[in-house]
Amino acid sequence: MKRWCLSWVVLAAVAWWGVSDCRRQTAGAPTEEAGAARAASGAGTDAAAGEAVRSLARSYHEAFDAGDAAAVAALFLPEAEVGDEAGNFYRGRDAIRALHADLFRRFPGVKLTMTSRAARLVGPDLVVDDGVAVHTAAGTEARNRYTSVLARRDGNWRIASVREFAADPPADPRRRLEPLAPLVGEWVAERPGAVTRVSARWAEGEPFLLIDYATRVADRPALRSAQRVGWDPLTG
């Protein structure tokens, strides 16, 4: 399998946040009394689905952290499938168990961080989640996009399908700074008794904008400062 697959190991937790947000935007958050009443009547509710999916997430984390491939596979539907970025598919719990066992063997202590881009409830018994996941192990990193499907069957939420894709290439940080290009040059700000000169330039060979400030008061140096402006890909 190319890279590590398993870009989706915390998909259940992420999916719940998407379900919650989606429902609040479209129908409003249900009251505790209304949710309890619908749960008691057997109808699906945000609260009931959310707790079930969170429980699935906790179970997955416990099994994954323990390196228990059999316990992980049990959280999938019997006919579930996993597709990797190379187009290989692993169908059924036996294949998924073997996939996890191989992952735990080859990458002891593998860790995952995940960012959900779009998780939504598409029916009373179906959640679809799209996002990006990063695996780290022994100082190496692999990044993938994924689409996952969670389904409720016989009252229990299980993972029905996962498909992963090559991650989008990282954005050029220099391009992200282009809106600041008009700042490049020499600038002067004057007021009675003081003058500030500003010099802005691109850092040579680096994706930063460098800005130097020099202020003189009564024709004497009063303040000097410098800024290095860059793009933070984690916060945007």
C-alpha positions in Angstrom: 0.0 0.0 0.0 1.4 3.4 -1.0 2.3 5.4 2.1 0.3 4.2 5.1 -3.4 4.4 4.2 -5.6 4.8 7.3 -5.9 8.5 6.7 -9.3 8.2 8.4 -8.5 6.7 11.8 -10.3 9.4 13.7 -13.0 10.0 11.1 -15.8 9.2 13.6 -14.9 12.0 15.9 -14.6 14.5 13.1 -17.8 13.3 11.5 -19.7 14.1 14.6 -18.6 17.7 14.6 -19.8 17.9 11.0 -23.1 16.4 11.9 -23.6 18.8 14.8 -22.7 21.9 12.8 -24.8 20.8 9.8 -27.9 20.2 11.9 -27.6 23.5 13.8 -27.4 25.4 10.5 -30.4 23.7 8.9 -32.8 22.9 11.7 -31.5 24.5 14.9 -30.2 22.7 17.9 -32.9 20.5 19.5 -33.8 21.0 23.1 -32.9 18.3 25.6 -36.5 17.6 26.2 -37.4 17.3 22.5 -34.3 15.1 21.9 -35.2 12.8 24.8 -38.7 12.5 23.5 -37.7 11.6 20.0 -35.1 9.1 21.3 -37.7 7.5 23.5 -40.0 7.2 20.5 -37.3 5.4 18.5 -36.7 8.3 16.0 -33.2 9.3 15.1 -32.0 12.6 16.8 -28.9 14.8 16.6 -28.1 13.9 20.2 -28.6 10.2 19.9 -26.6 10.0 16.6 -23.9 12.3 18.0 -23.3 10.2 21.1 -23.3 7.0 19.0 -20.7 8.4 16.7 -18.6 9.7 19.5 -18.7 6.2 21.1 -17.5 4.8 17.8 -14.6 7.3 17.8 -13.6 6.4 21.4 -13.7 2.7 20.6 -11.6 3.2 17.5 -9.0 5.3 19.4 -8.7 2.7 22.1 -8.2 -0.1 19.6 -5.8 1.8 17.5 -3.7 3.0 20.4 -3.6 -0.6 21.7 -2.4 -1.8 18.2 -5.4 -4.2 18.2 -6.1 -4.8 14.5 -9.0 -7.2 15.3 -10.8 -4.7 17.5 -10.3 -2.0 14.8 -11.8 -4.3 12.1 -14.8 -5.0 14.3 -15.8 -1.4 14.0 -16.3 -1.8 10.2 -19.4 -3.3 8.6 -18.8 -6.9 7.5 -18.8 -5.8 3.8 -16.9 -2.5 4.3 -14.2 -1.5 2.0 -11.0 0.6 2.1 -9.4 2.1 -1.0 -6.0 3.6 -1.1 -4.6 6.4 -3.3 -3.0 3.8 -5.7 -6.5 2.3 -6.5 -6.1 -0.8 -4.3 -9.2 -1.9 -2.4 -9.4 -4.0 0.7 -12.9 -5.5 1.2 -14.3 -7.2 4.3 -13.2 -7.3 7.9 -10.5 -9.9 7.3 -8.8 -7.7 4.8 -9.2 -4.6 6.9 -7.8 -6.4 10.0 -4.8 -7.6 8.0 -4.3 -4.0 6.7 -4.2 -2.6 10.2 -2.0 -5.4 11.5 0.6 -4.7 8.8 0.4 -0.9 9.6 1.0 -1.5 13.3 3.9 -3.9 12.5 5.7 -1.6 10.0 5.1 1.7 11.9 5.2 1.1 15.7 3.7 4.1 17.5 2.1 5.6 14.4 0.2 8.8 15.2 -2.4 10.7 13.3 -3.7 14.3 13.1 -6.7 15.1 11.1 -8.6 18.1 9.6 -12.1 17.6 8.5 -13.1 19.9 5.5 -16.7 18.8 5.2 -18.6 16.3 7.3 -22.4 16.1 6.9 -25.4 14.0 7.8 -26.9 12.9 4.5 -29.7 10.9 6.0 -30.9 9.6 9.3 -28.4 6.7 9.1 -25.6 8.0 7.0 -22.6 10.4 7.6 -20.1 11.4 4.9 -16.8 13.1 5.8 -14.1 14.6 3.6 -10.8 15.9 5.0 -7.0 15.6 5.2 -5.0 13.4 7.6 -1.3 13.4 8.4 0.5 10.3 9.8 3.7 10.6 11.7 6.0 7.7 12.8 9.7 7.6 13.5 10.2 11.1 12.3 8.5 10.6 8.9 5.2 12.0 7.6 2.6 11.1 5.1 -0.4 13.2 4.1 -3.6 12.1 2.3 -7.1 13.3 1.5 -9.9 11.0 2.3 -13.7 10.4 2.0 -15.3 8.2 4.5 -18.9 6.9 5.1 -20.4 6.0 8.4 -23.6 4.0 8.5 -26.1 3.0 11.2 -27.3 -0.5 11.1 -29.4 -2.3 13.7 -29.0 0.7 15.9 -25.1 0.7 15.8 -22.8 3.0 13.9 -20.1 1.4 11.8 -17.6 2.4 9.2 -18.9 1.5 5.8 -16.4 2.8 3.3 -13.1 4.8 3.2 -11.3 6.1 0.1 -8.1 8.0 0.2 -6.4 10.2 -2.4 -3.1 11.9 -2.8 -3.0 15.1 -0.8 -3.2 18.5 -2.5 0.3 20.1 -2.9 1.0 22.7 -0.3 0.2 26.3 -1.4 3.2 28.4 -2.3 3.7 30.7 0.8 5.2 33.4 -1.4 2.1 33.5 -3.5 0.0 33.9 -0.3 1.9 37.1 0.4 1.3 38.7 -3.0 -1.5 40.9 -1.7 1.2 42.7 0.4 3.3 43.4 -2.7 2.3 47.1 -2.8 4.2 47.6 0.5 7.5 46.9 -1.2 9.6 50.1 -1.5 10.7 53.1 0.6 8.2 55.1 2.6 8.4 58.2 4.8 5.9 59.3 7.4 6.4 62.8 8.8 4.9 64.7 11.7 6.1 67.9 13.6 9.5 67.1 15.1 9.6 63.4 14.0 10.1 61.4 10.8 9.7 57.6 10.3 11.3 55.8 7.3 10.0 52.4 6.3 11.8 50.1 3.9 10.0 46.9 2.7 11.6 44.2 0.5 11.3 40.5 -0.2 13.7 38.2 1.6 16.2 36.7 -0.9 15.4 33.1 -1.6 12.8 33.0 1.3 9.0 33.4 1.4 9.1 36.4 3.7 8.5 40.1 3.5 11.0 42.1 5.5 10.1 45.5 6.8 12.5 47.9 8.6 11.4 51.0 10.6 13.6 53.9 11.7 12.2 56.8 13.6 14.1 60.1 14.4 12.8 62.7 16.8 14.4 66.2 16.9 16.8 64.8 14.2 18.1 62.1 16.6 17.6 58.3 16.3 14.7 57.4 18.6 13.5 53.9 17.5 14.5 51.1 15.2 12.5 47.9 14.6 12.1 45.2 12.0 9.3 42.8 11.0 9.4 39.5 9.1 6.0 38.7 7.6 5.2 35.2 6.5 2.3 32.9 5.8 1.2 30.4 8.5 -0.3 27.4 6.8 -1.8 26.0 10.1 -3.9 29.1 10.8 -4.2 30.6 7.3 
